Amino acid sequence: MKIGDLIVDRDGQLGIILTEPRLATATRARVSYSDSGSEAYCEEYYLIDVQFPRYVESLVADEVELINELSSR
């Protein structure tokens, strides 16, 4: 995925990628009721900023479909 590529999101809206994918992390805690106590784990994913007709939104790169790549010149 590159800046200028055309994507479609889960709702079927078309958008244009504005930024290169950037790494993001989410830390979640999981409580276990055993002797081991609670655990925390990190989930990594890539975010992209997408221009839709009326707004800009940050989306997880794996949740959009690339439908047209901007050719390199």
PLY file of the C-alpha trace (Angstrom):
ply
format ascii 1.0
element vertex 73
property float x
property float y
property float z
element edge 72
property int vertex1
property int vertex2
end_header
0.00 0.00 0.00
1.24 3.43 -0.97
0.06 7.01 -0.80
-2.48 7.59 -3.57
-3.74 4.00 -3.77
-7.51 3.56 -3.99
-9.16 1.36 -1.35
-12.62 0.22 -0.34
-13.48 -0.14 3.37
-15.77 -2.66 5.09
-18.81 -0.44 4.39
-18.05 -0.29 0.67
-16.85 3.32 0.71
-14.06 4.33 -1.67
-11.07 6.22 -0.30
-7.54 7.33 -1.16
-4.58 6.47 1.08
-2.94 9.62 2.47
-0.11 8.12 4.57
2.31 5.22 4.52
1.28 2.36 6.87
2.55 3.02 10.41
2.97 0.50 13.20
0.56 0.80 16.10
0.18 -1.34 19.19
-2.66 -2.08 21.55
-1.99 -3.47 24.99
-4.72 -5.51 26.56
-4.87 -6.98 30.01
-6.34 -10.38 30.63
-7.32 -11.41 34.13
-7.01 -15.06 34.98
-8.61 -16.46 38.10
-5.97 -19.14 38.51
-2.79 -18.95 40.57
-0.91 -17.20 37.76
-2.78 -13.89 38.21
-3.29 -11.44 35.36
-1.46 -11.24 32.04
-0.92 -8.49 29.49
-0.18 -8.89 25.81
0.45 -6.56 22.89
-1.21 -6.67 19.52
0.57 -4.97 16.61
-1.12 -3.68 13.49
-0.62 -1.05 10.79
-2.70 2.12 10.48
-3.25 4.23 7.37
-5.00 7.58 6.99
-7.65 7.48 4.28
-9.43 10.38 2.58
-13.10 9.63 2.01
-15.36 12.09 0.14
-16.31 14.03 3.30
-13.77 13.09 5.98
-10.37 11.56 6.81
-10.17 8.43 8.94
-7.39 6.22 10.34
-8.02 2.58 9.47
-6.25 -0.72 10.13
-4.50 -1.62 6.87
-5.66 -5.27 7.03
-9.31 -4.17 7.16
-9.40 -2.46 3.75
-9.22 -3.85 0.24
-6.74 -2.35 -2.20
-8.55 -1.92 -5.51
-6.18 0.23 -7.55
-2.48 0.91 -7.03
-1.04 4.24 -8.12
1.65 3.42 -10.66
5.18 4.60 -9.96
6.57 7.05 -12.47
0 1
1 2
2 3
3 4
4 5
5 6
6 7
7 8
8 9
9 10
10 11
11 12
12 13
13 14
14 15
15 16
16 17
17 18
18 19
19 20
20 21
21 22
22 23
23 24
24 25
25 26
26 27
27 28
28 29
29 30
30 31
31 32
32 33
33 34
34 35
35 36
36 37
37 38
38 39
39 40
40 41
41 42
42 43
43 44
44 45
45 46
46 47
47 48
48 49
49 50
50 51
51 52
52 53
53 54
54 55
55 56
56 57
57 58
58 59
59 60
60 61
61 62
62 63
63 64
64 65
65 66
66 67
67 68
68 69
69 70
70 71
71 72
